[in-house]
Amino acid sequence: MDKKVISPCISICRTDPLSGYCYGCARTNEEKKLWKEESTKNQWKERNLELIITRMQGWQLETFKESYNHKKNNGISLFKKNLLKNK
């Protein structure tokens, strides 16, 4: 069985109207849909992760890396963790 590739969603779901990329994960809406489809292969997801990282720079890239690593290790992004903590 293939190891699951964790979604790059870090719970900052807003799309930039000019680029069409999500501010949090830098995916397009179409890429987000493909991640949810059961038929999407891990190989595609891994390549997509590499691609979206190339779309980011500066604070966005650093924030994404920190939150995504937290999600992979703890099952929840830092942003979502802080939202739940402040409720």
Contact map, one row per residue, 1 for C-alpha under 8 A:
111000000000000000000000000000000000000000000000000000000000000000000000000000000000000
111100000000000000000000000000000000000001000000000000000000000000000000000000000000000
111110000000000000000000000000000000000000000000000000000000000000000000000000000000000
011111000000000000000000000000000000000001000000000000000000000000000000000000000000000
001111100000000000000000000000000000000001001100000000000000000000000000000000000000000
000111110000000000000000000000000000000000000000000000000000000000000001000000000000000
000011111000000000000000000000000010000000000000000000000000000000000000000000000000000
000001111100000000000000100000000000000000000000100000000000000000010000000000000000000
000000111111100000000001100000000000000000000000000000000000000000010000000000000000000
000000011111100000000001100000000000000000000000000000000000000100110010000011110000000
000000001111100000000001000000000000000000000000000000000000000000000000000010110000000
000000001111110000000111100000000000000000000000000000000000000000000000000000100000000
000000001111111000000111000000000000000000000000000000000000000000000000000000000000000
000000000001111100000111000000000000000000000000000000000000000000000000000000000000000
000000000000111110011110000100000000000000000000000000000000000000000000000000000000000
000000000000011111111110000000000000000000000000000000000000000000000000000000000000000
000000000000001111111000000000000000000000000000000000000000000000000000000000000000000
000000000000000111110000000000000000000000000000000000000000000000000000000000000000000
000000000000000111111000000000000000000000000000000000000000000000000000000000000000000
000000000000001111111100000110000000000000000000000000000000000000000000000000000000000
000000000000001110111110111110000000000000000000000000000000000000000000000000000000000
000000000001111100011111111110000000000000000000000000000000000000000000000000000000000
000000000001111100001111110000000000000000000000000000000001000000000000000000000000000
000000001111110000000111110000000000000000000000000000000001000100000000000000000000000
000000011101000000001111111000000000000000000000000100000000000100000000000000000000000
000000000000000000001111111100000000000000000000000110110000000000000000000000000000000
000000000000000000001100111111110000000000000000000100000000000000000000000000000000000
000000000000001000011100011111110000000000000000000000000000000000000000000000000000000
000000000000000000011100001111111000000000000000000000000000000000000000000000000000000
000000000000000000000000001111111100000000000000000000000000000000000000000000000000000
000000000000000000000000001111111110000000000000000000000000000000000000000000000000000
000000000000000000000000001111111111000000000000000000000000000000000000000000000000000
000000000000000000000000000011111111100000000000000000000000000000000000000000000000000
000000000000000000000000000001111111100100000000000000000000000000000000000000000000000
000000100000000000000000000000111111110100001000000000000000000000000000000000000000000
000000000000000000000000000000011111110100000000000000000000000000000000000000000000000
000000000000000000000000000000001111111100000000000000000000000000000000000000000000000
000000000000000000000000000000000011111100000000000000000000000000000000000000000000000
000000000000000000000000000000000000111110000000000000000000000000000000000000000000000
000000000000000000000000000000000111111111011000000000000000000000000000000000000000000
000000000000000000000000000000000000001111111000000000000000000000000000000000000000000
010110000000000000000000000000000000000111111100000000000000000000000000000000000000000
000000000000000000000000000000000000000011111110000000000000000000000000000000000000000
000000000000000000000000000000000000000111111111000000000000000000000000000000000000000
000010000000000000000000000000000010000111111111100000000000000000000000000000000000000
000010000000000000000000000000000000000001111111110000000000000000000000000000000000000
000000000000000000000000000000000000000000111111111000000000000000000000000000000000000
000000000000000000000000000000000000000000011111111100000000000000000000000000000000000
000000010000000000000000000000000000000000001111111110000000000000000000000000000000000
000000000000000000000000000000000000000000000111111111000000000000000000000000000000000
000000000000000000000000000000000000000000000011111111100000000000000000000000000000000
000000000000000000000000111000000000000000000001111111110000000000000000000000000000000
000000000000000000000000010000000000000000000000111111110000100000000000000000000000000
000000000000000000000000000000000000000000000000011111111000000000000000000000000000000
000000000000000000000000010000000000000000000000001111111000000000000000000000000000000
000000000000000000000000010000000000000000000000000111111101100000000000000000000000000
000000000000000000000000000000000000000000000000000001111111110000000000000000000000000
000000000000000000000000000000000000000000000000000000011111110000000000000000000000000
000000000000000000000000000000000000000000000000000000001111111000000000000000000000000
000000000000000000000011000000000000000000000000000000011111111100000000000000000000000
000000000000000000000000000000000000000000000000000010011111111110000000000000000000000
000000000000000000000000000000000000000000000000000000001111111111000000000000000000000
000000000000000000000000000000000000000000000000000000000011111111100000000000000000000
000000000100000000000001100000000000000000000000000000000001111111110000000000000000000
000000000000000000000000000000000000000000000000000000000000111111111000000000000000000
000000000000000000000000000000000000000000000000000000000000011111111100000001000000000
000000000100000000000000000000000000000000000000000000000000001111111110000011100000000
000000011100000000000000000000000000000000000000000000000000000111111111000010000000000
000000000000000000000000000000000000000000000000000000000000000011111111100000000000000
000000000000000000000000000000000000000000000000000000000000000001111111111111000000000
000000000100000000000000000000000000000000000000000000000000000000111111111111000000000
000001000000000000000000000000000000000000000000000000000000000000011111111100000000000
000000000000000000000000000000000000000000000000000000000000000000001111111000000000000
000000000000000000000000000000000000000000000000000000000000000000000111111110000000000
000000000000000000000000000000000000000000000000000000000000000000000111111110000000000
000000000000000000000000000000000000000000000000000000000000000000000111011111011000000
000000000110000000000000000000000000000000000000000000000000000000110110011111111000000
000000000100000000000000000000000000000000000000000000000000000001100110000111111100000
000000000111000000000000000000000000000000000000000000000000000000100000000011111110000
000000000110000000000000000000000000000000000000000000000000000000000000000111111111000
000000000000000000000000000000000000000000000000000000000000000000000000000111111111100
000000000000000000000000000000000000000000000000000000000000000000000000000001111111110
000000000000000000000000000000000000000000000000000000000000000000000000000000111111111
000000000000000000000000000000000000000000000000000000000000000000000000000000011111111
000000000000000000000000000000000000000000000000000000000000000000000000000000001111111
000000000000000000000000000000000000000000000000000000000000000000000000000000000111111
000000000000000000000000000000000000000000000000000000000000000000000000000000000011111
